[in-house]
Amino acid sequence: MKKLFLSLVLITIATSMFAQGAKNIKINEVMTNNSSSIQDEYGNHLPWIELTNTSFSTYNIRGMFITTDRSVLDKQLTAPERIARMSIIPNGDSRSELSGQEHVVIFLNSIPSRGALHLDTPVSEGTPTWVALYDANGVDIIDSVSIPALAEDLSYARDKDGSLNWVTKGEEAVTPGIANYIQINESKIARLKRDDPHGIVITLLSMGIVFFCLALLYAFFSILGMIIVHQRTLKKAKDIQPIKAAVATGELIHEGAHKTKVILKDGLHSQGIDREVYMAVIAMALREYQDNAHDTESGIITIRPHHTAWNHDI
């Protein structure tokens, strides 16, 4: 009993998943009056219907039915009676296995023996047409659309794949086998209004740009502020009195060390004054005297003699 119940549950789940997969197959575009649009393998211009898989998983459409006969809507019909009024999409063509977001074009008013994508579904040119896609059981309708009377090479299509909005497309905008796109004469503003009617996307985009720019400005001024503070800190450090005192102390220490060195070399009578300094001063005075750069006094040298103990050493 448990096995029977489990089997029924599994069958129900599988059937539900299969039906859900079939619901992703949509009628995407139809042309009922083809005079110069796409041709079949034999060069014929036939009415055609485009199906698309709106999901991202693969689904095989073989065994599904296409019809233009409204009488199949009669609920009193049995499945075999309804199937007899429809055209089946046969197996035998790899194009019937639709990958996610893929499209396939099926020719109508054709001869099934010409290929798996050729159906004998009747279509009358220049008159309104109803077309429906039925599941393989011949009972569940997957999708349907009422097509107005179309002039030559015009198509009736969703404004974009899977959309609920249908439009009549001019010859230059017909897209058999590929994704539907907007009318060529649609402006960018009109496209934006259609794709984002509530302005949510443009609002989020604008706010994102503003916050990004603010973040850049914050980072820039933060780094600039740290650099300025660092420079001011260095400048203040140079003006601190202990540093000046340390520099002056260093100079005094250097001078004292030099005097000590001179005393050790020449003795205490030198008083720490390097005799080379005296020699330089005397030489400079004599040079100025020879160049008449010194004060001129008759017979008097302005350098007063001063007897020192080191004169005899020169």
Secondary structure as UniProt FT lines:
FT   HELIX           2..22
FT   TURN            23..24
FT   STRAND          25..31
FT   TURN            41..42
FT   STRAND          48..53
FT   STRAND          59..60
FT   TURN            62..63
FT   STRAND          65..67
FT   HELIX           70..73
FT   TURN            75..76
FT   HELIX           79..83
FT   TURN            84..85
FT   STRAND          87..88
FT   HELIX           94..96
FT   STRAND          97..98
FT   TURN            100..101
FT   STRAND          103..107
FT   HELIX           112..114
FT   TURN            116..117
FT   TURN            125..126
FT   STRAND          129..134
FT   TURN            136..137
FT   STRAND          141..147
FT   TURN            152..153
FT   STRAND          155..158
FT   TURN            161..162
FT   STRAND          166..169
FT   HELIX           171..173
FT   TURN            176..177
FT   TURN            184..185
FT   HELIX           188..195
FT   TURN            197..198
FT   HELIX           200..238
FT   HELIX           241..266
FT   HELIX           268..270
FT   TURN            271..272
FT   HELIX           275..290
FT   TURN            291..292
FT   TURN            298..299
FT   TURN            309..310
FT   HELIX           311..313
//
